[in-house]
Amino acid sequence: LYIIYTGGTTGMPKGVMWRHEDLFFSGLQGGSPGGDPVESPEQLIEQAKEGWYTVTMLPCAPFIHGAAQFTQWICHLTGGKLVLQHGRSFDAARILSLVAEENASTLSLVGDAMAIPLIDELRARDYDMSNLAVIASAGAILSASVQAEIEEPLPDVMIINSFGTSESGDLGRAAGDEDSHEGRPSFYMGDEVTVLDEEGHPLEPGSGQIGMVARSGRLPLGYYKDPVKTAERFKEFNGKRWVVPGDFATIEEDGRITFLGRGSKCINTGGEKVFPEEVEEALKAHSDIIDALVVSVPDPRFGSKVAAVFNTRGNKQLSLEEVKEHCRKHVAGYKIPRQITITETVSRMPSGKPDYTWAEKIARDQAAGA
């Protein structure tokens, strides 16, 4: 049994229990990234010997995180070389030095929080990135603005957003801005992944309906010593077992799934649903905003209102009206932040995932004192 703990984005971390065989096929791409799963251990050994997928991988995430653990396993299973950084904190200069020294071909990270310091370091100093072929983000999606900033110094590097969870394994991938729908990342998924309505029926492609991302097939046994949470996330519909991690999406006519956000963080303002991730993406498209989190604060008229907590380059001060005007270019009117808080830094967990509890406290303290 293999137990991996969730990042704790929506509560306390939970131990996800995987059988080794199920993890191999669902989380580690069947030992054959980008190809058909292997049919035997012997085939795995032969592929590693032939070196058909021999790469040098450097994971930036801490090893408490599935992004680092899964990278490690895939590297070992395919006969690749794994490069590890020393130290207990994220060090952009050390990571880029290792890419150059070890001729790393793949760099895996977790969203904008790890990408931005790397971009700043690349601008400040020269590093030999000639062997780097892929930058892959897992656990958090790179915003379009940050992808563009990566492409500026590294135009020949492929940027991949991977969509998956500790409970589902790898669900799908998007490469670059071409894999998007109305500015939101869209992913091509496997046959076992779809979007379900509340009754567990697959949504009609192109219908525009919002549903829950779900996966069937090889799944974890559940959460370690937590039958209540297991029942919430692992469900049976029409005789088939599914994992429903909590992500909401639509399914397009061509089968792509467009990610909207986590249902648990969805803001209901005057009866309209706002997914924080979409507004965060809009905020980070502003040239002065580095990182941003969007949360709900109480509002006497609408029940809740959209509040943004962000930091800026050079600690530049932006007015609420400036932020509203910028966001109007990217999102509908009811999604525009009605309150802003500018901080020195935006708190994230060691895994790189958003610390919404911190952001909610900051925003609600400001609202209470307004």
N, C-alpha and C positions, 0 to 999 in steps of 0.2 A: 504494500500500500504506500502511496506517495501522497503526502499532505502538503499543500501549498496554501499560504494564508493570503486572503484578499487584502487590498490596500487600505480598507477602512474608510473609503470615501463617504459612504452612507451610514456609518456606525462603527462599532467595534470590528476589528478584523476577524474573519471566520476561516476556519480550517477546511479547505475543500479536499475531499477524499477521492483520489483517483486510483483505479487499478492501473498497473503499469501498462498493460496492453491497450487499454482505452486511451490513456494519455499519449502513448506512442502514435496512435492513429489520429486522434482529435487535436492534440496539442502540439505534436512534433512533426506533423505533416507526413506521417507514415515513413519517416526516414528518407524521404525523397522530395525535398523542397522543389516545388514547381513541376513535379512529375507525378507519375502514378505510384501509389504506395508499394513498398517492397512486399514480396510474397513469402519471404523466408529470411531467417537470420543469415543464412549463407549468402543471399543476394545482397544484403546490407554490407557484409564483409567485402564482397567482390567490388561493389561500387566504391567503397572507401579505398580499396587497393588501387583501383583504376584512377582515382582522383578526379572523377568527373564533376564533383562539386566541392573540390578542395579550396576553401577560402580561409582567410585570417580574419577572425571576428573580435571586435572590442566592444563589450557591453558597458555603457555608461551608468546604467541603473544599479542601485545596490542589490545584493543578492537576496534580499527579502522579497524582491519584486519578481513577478512572473516574466517580465520582459527580459531580465538578466538570466533567470533560471532556464527559460525555454531556449534562449540563444545558446546557452552553454550546452544543453543536451543536443540540440541540432548540430552544433559544431562537432561534438564528440562522435555522434552517430555517423557523420559523413566523413570523418577522418580529417577534419579541418584543424586549424590552429587557433587556440583561444588565448587572447591577451587580456590580462587583468591589471587594473591600476591599483597602486598601493594607497594607503591612507583611509581616513574615515569620513572624508568630505569630498564634495564634487570639486575637481580642480581642472578647469578648462585647459590651462597651459600644459599640465601634465598629460591630459588625454590626447591633445593634438601632437605633443612630442612623441607619445607612444605610437600614434598612427604613422608618423614619419619613420621612427626607429624600427618598428616591427613590420612595416609595409602592410598595414591593415587594409583590407579590401572592403570590409563591412563595419560600419559604426552603428550600433543600436542605442537608442535613447528614448526618453519619455517626454514627448511634447515640447512646447515652447520653453518651458522652464529650464530645460537642459540645452536646448538649441541656441537660445539667445546669448548665454555666456560664451559658447563656442564661436558664434559669429563675431562677437566683440573681440575675442582673442585673435581670430583670423585677421581682423582688420588692423589690430595693433602690431602684430609680428608676422614674419614670414615662416611658413611651415611647408614641408614637402608633402603635398597631398596627391602626388601623381599616381599612387597605387590605389587610392580610395575610389571605389566604384559605386557603393550604395550607402545611403544614410536611411535607416529604417526607424520609424517611431512606432512604439507599441505602448498601450496603456493610456495614452492621451494623443489626440490628433493634432498634428502641426497645423497652425493657422495658415491661411493663404499668404498673409503678409510675411510671416517668418519663412515660409518656403521660398518666397521671392528673394528674401535676404540671403538665404543659403545659396541660391543659384547664382547670385552675383559673384562671389569669389570661387564658387565651385560649379561652373556651368556644365561640366561633363559628368557630374555625379547624379545618379538616379536617386530620387527621393520617394520613399515608400511609406504610406500610412497603413499600418496594420490594425485591423479591428478584431478585438477578441477580449476575453475575460478569463479570470482564473477558473470560473465555473464552466466555460464553454470551450476553452482552447482557441485556436486560430479560426476565425470566422470568415475573413476576407481581407482583401488588400486593394488599395487605390494608389496609383502612381501619378503624382503631379496634378496640375490643375485641370487636365483633360478629364479626370475622373471626378466630376462634380455635377451637381444639379442645383441651379439657382444659387450658386455660391457655397453650397454645403457639400461636404465630401460624400461621394457615392462609392459603394463597394460592390464588386462582383463576388457573389457568395457561392458556396457549394450547394449541392442538391439537398443537403440535410438542413439548410438554413432558410428561413422564411420570415414573414411578418404575420402575426396572428392578431385577430380581434379578441375581445374580452371573453368570448365563448370558445376560443381556441380554433377558430376557422381561419384558414389562410386568406389574406386579403387579395383582391383582384389586382393584378399588375396594372398600373396607370390610373387607378381609381382615385388617388389623392388622399385616401383614408390613412389616418395615423393608427399604428398598431404597435405591438410589442415584438422586438426581435427575439426569435426562438430557434433553438437547435435540437434536433433529434439525433438518433444514432448512438454512437459511443459517448457516454456521459459519465460524470463522477457519480459516486454512490450517494453523495450529499455532503452536508456540513458535519464536521466532527462534533459529536455530543450536542447537537442543536437540531432536534427534530422539528421545532416550530419554524425556524428559518428554512430548513430543508423543504418543508411542505409549501412554503411561500414561493420558492424559486424553482423547484422541480415538480412539474405538474403532468398529469395524464389527461390528454384530450383524445377522444375517439379511439381509445385503446392504444395510443402511442405516447411514450414518455418524452417530455420536452424539458429543457432548461430554459428559463425565461430570466435572463440576468437583470432586467430592469431598464433596458435601453429602448427608446421609442424611435420609430422610423416610418417611412413610406416605402412602397415598392414601385419602381418605375416600369414602364411598358417593356423595356428591354431586359427586365429582371434585376437590374441594379437596385440595391437597397440604400436609401438616403438617410443617413444618421441625423437625428434631431437632438437627442439629449437623454439624460437620465430622468425617468419619470418621477423619482423621489424628490428631485430638485426643481421640478416644473413649477412655475409661478402662475397662480390664478389671479389675474387682475381684472376685476369687473366681468368675470365670466370668460375671459380670453386666456388661453394658455400660452405661456412664454417659456421657451427652453433656454436656460442661461447660456449654454454653449454658443447659440446663434448670436446672442448679443455680445458675448465676450469676443467672438470673432470680429464683429463689427467694430468694437472698441479698439482692438489691436491693429485694425487697419489704419488707425490714426498715427501719423508719423511721430508724434510725441509720446504715445502710450507704449510702455514696455510690456506689462502684463496686467491682466484684469480678471476679476471674479464678479459674477452677478448673482445677487441674492434677493430674497423677498423681505420687505419690511411692512408692518401693519399700516393700513391707510383707512381713514374713517369713511371715505367715499367709495373706494373700489375694493375694500377688504384687504388687498395687498397691492404694493407698488414695486416697480423694478428699481433696484438700487445697485450701483456699480462701485466697486472698490478697486482702485488701480494705482500704479506708480508710473512716473514719467521720466523721460530722459532729462538729466540736469535738474531734476525736481521742479520742472516747469509747472506753473499753476494754470489750470484750465477752468473756465467757468462752466456752470451747468448749461448755459445756453450754447456755448461752443460745442460741448459734447453732444447735446441734442441735435444741433445742426449737422454735425458729422454723421451721427447715427441715422438720421433721416435718409441719407443716401444709400443705406444698406439694409434697413429693416423697416417693418410696418410701424405706424405711429404708436400703437399701443405697446410696442416692445421697447420703445426708447426709455432709457433711465430717467426717473423723476428725482433721483437723489444721487449725488456722487460724493465719494470720499477719496482723497489723494493721500497715499501713504508712502513712506520711504521704500518699503519693499512689499511684495505680495507674498503672503505666507503659503507655502506648499509643504506637503509631507515629504519625508526623506525619499519616497518613491517617485517624487515629481508630480504627484496627483494633487488636485486643488484642496485646500483646507477651507471648506465652506463654513465650518463651525466658527473659525476665526473671522472670516469675512462677515458672517451674520452678526456676530457680536459687535464688530466695528460699525457696521451700518445701522444696527438697531440702537446702539448707544448714541449715535449721532442723531437719529430720528427722535429719540426720547428727549434729547437736549435741545432740539430745534425750537 
